[in-house]
Amino acid sequence: MNYWLFKSEPSVFSFEALKAKGKAGTQWDGVRNYAARNNMKAMQIGDLGFFYHSNEGLDIVGIAEVCALAHPDTTTDDPRWECVDIRAFKDVPKPVTLEQVKANPKLADMALVRLGRLSVQPVTPAEWKEVCRMADLNPAP
């Protein structure tokens, strides 16, 4: 299993909105960054990702699960852009703020700290475990 982080402004698409999509989930569309697209192409069904509210909130609020492999993004006719489908997996009991992530030396190399603008980011198993600890979550699915 691989781990990821999905960023979204809550006023555009929040974790609550993802939960409202139910088991079917929704496509993680509109991504127009090659690194983020390539991250999605590497995803497998069942991979988990932190759901991060960007710009407003600046915190990890939930966990999403990849429920469909990379496929053409239906929001464009350009075949270069693909996306995965994700669904809500679990709420985070204790949201983890960007400030807390930046203050934790164990997370100094996390993409969220180093690549702030990247909308779909990889998370290492060690980072996953540490953020889960901070969020009062069991790191195992």
C-alpha positions as CSV (number, residue, x, y, z in Angstrom):
1,M,0.0,0.0,0.0
2,N,1.1,3.5,-0.8
3,Y,0.2,6.7,1.0
4,W,-0.7,10.1,-0.4
5,L,-2.1,13.5,0.4
6,F,-4.9,15.2,-1.5
7,K,-5.2,19.0,-1.2
8,S,-8.5,20.9,-1.7
9,E,-9.8,24.3,-0.6
10,P,-12.8,23.5,1.6
11,S,-14.9,26.2,0.0
12,V,-14.4,24.4,-3.4
13,F,-14.5,20.7,-2.3
14,S,-14.3,19.8,1.4
15,F,-13.9,16.4,3.1
16,E,-17.6,16.7,4.1
17,A,-18.4,17.0,0.4
18,L,-16.4,13.9,-0.3
19,K,-18.2,12.0,2.5
20,A,-21.5,13.1,0.9
21,K,-20.5,11.2,-2.3
22,G,-20.7,7.9,-0.4
23,K,-19.1,4.6,-1.4
24,A,-19.0,5.5,-5.1
25,G,-16.7,8.5,-4.3
26,T,-15.8,10.9,-7.0
27,Q,-13.1,11.6,-9.5
28,W,-10.2,13.8,-8.3
29,D,-10.4,16.0,-11.4
30,G,-9.1,19.3,-12.5
31,V,-5.4,18.6,-11.6
32,R,-3.2,20.3,-14.2
33,N,0.3,19.6,-12.8
34,Y,2.4,16.9,-14.3
35,A,3.9,15.8,-10.9
36,A,0.5,15.5,-9.3
37,R,-0.9,13.7,-12.4
38,N,2.0,11.2,-12.3
39,N,1.4,10.6,-8.6
40,M,-2.2,9.7,-9.4
41,K,-1.0,7.4,-12.2
42,A,1.1,5.5,-9.6
43,M,-1.9,5.0,-7.3
44,Q,-3.5,1.6,-6.7
45,I,-7.0,0.7,-5.5
46,G,-7.0,0.7,-1.8
47,D,-4.2,3.2,-1.4
48,L,-5.0,5.8,1.4
49,G,-4.4,9.5,1.4
50,F,-4.7,12.3,3.9
51,F,-7.3,14.9,2.9
52,Y,-5.9,18.3,3.5
53,H,-7.9,21.6,3.5
54,S,-5.7,24.1,1.8
55,N,-5.8,27.9,2.0
56,E,-8.8,27.8,4.4
57,G,-8.1,25.7,7.5
58,L,-4.6,24.4,6.6
59,D,-5.1,21.1,8.2
60,I,-5.4,17.4,7.6
61,V,-9.1,16.5,8.3
62,G,-9.7,13.1,7.0
63,I,-8.5,10.0,5.1
64,A,-9.5,9.2,1.6
65,E,-9.2,5.8,-0.2
66,V,-8.4,5.4,-3.9
67,C,-11.4,3.5,-5.4
68,A,-10.6,3.7,-9.2
69,L,-7.3,3.7,-11.0
70,A,-6.1,6.6,-13.2
71,H,-8.4,7.3,-16.1
72,P,-9.1,10.3,-18.4
73,D,-10.2,13.4,-16.6
74,T,-13.7,14.2,-17.8
75,T,-13.3,17.9,-17.2
76,T,-11.0,18.3,-20.2
77,D,-10.7,16.9,-23.8
78,D,-6.9,17.0,-23.4
79,P,-5.7,13.3,-23.2
80,R,-2.6,14.2,-21.1
81,W,-4.7,14.7,-18.0
82,E,-5.8,11.8,-15.9
83,C,-7.3,11.4,-12.5
84,V,-8.3,8.7,-9.9
85,D,-11.5,8.3,-8.0
86,I,-11.4,8.6,-4.3
87,R,-13.9,8.1,-1.5
88,A,-14.0,9.1,2.2
89,F,-12.4,6.5,4.4
90,K,-12.2,7.9,7.8
91,D,-12.5,11.2,9.7
92,V,-9.4,12.4,11.6
93,P,-10.3,12.6,15.3
94,K,-7.8,15.4,15.9
95,P,-7.0,17.5,12.8
96,V,-3.3,18.1,12.2
97,T,-2.4,21.6,11.2
98,L,0.2,22.7,8.8
99,E,1.9,24.5,11.6
100,Q,2.1,21.3,13.6
101,V,3.5,19.4,10.6
102,K,6.2,22.1,10.1
103,A,7.1,22.1,13.8
104,N,7.7,18.3,13.8
105,P,11.3,17.4,12.9
106,K,10.1,13.9,11.9
107,L,8.2,15.6,9.1
108,A,10.8,18.1,7.9
109,D,11.1,16.3,4.5
110,M,7.4,15.7,4.0
111,A,6.2,17.0,0.6
112,L,3.6,19.1,2.4
113,V,6.5,21.1,3.9
114,R,8.8,21.1,0.8
115,L,6.3,21.3,-2.1
116,G,3.5,23.4,-0.7
117,R,1.7,23.9,-4.0
118,L,1.6,20.3,-5.2
119,S,-2.0,19.2,-5.0
120,V,-1.4,15.4,-4.9
121,Q,1.6,14.4,-3.0
122,P,3.3,11.1,-1.9
123,V,3.6,10.4,1.8
124,T,6.2,8.0,3.1
125,P,5.2,5.2,5.5
126,A,7.1,6.9,8.3
127,E,5.3,10.2,7.7
128,W,2.0,8.4,7.5
129,K,2.6,6.8,10.9
130,E,3.7,10.1,12.5
131,V,0.8,12.1,11.2
132,C,-1.6,9.4,12.3
133,R,0.0,9.5,15.8
134,M,-0.5,13.3,15.9
135,A,-4.2,12.8,14.7
136,D,-4.9,10.1,17.4
137,L,-5.4,7.5,14.6
138,N,-4.2,4.0,14.3
139,P,-1.8,4.1,11.3
140,A,-3.1,0.7,10.0
141,P,-6.2,0.8,7.8
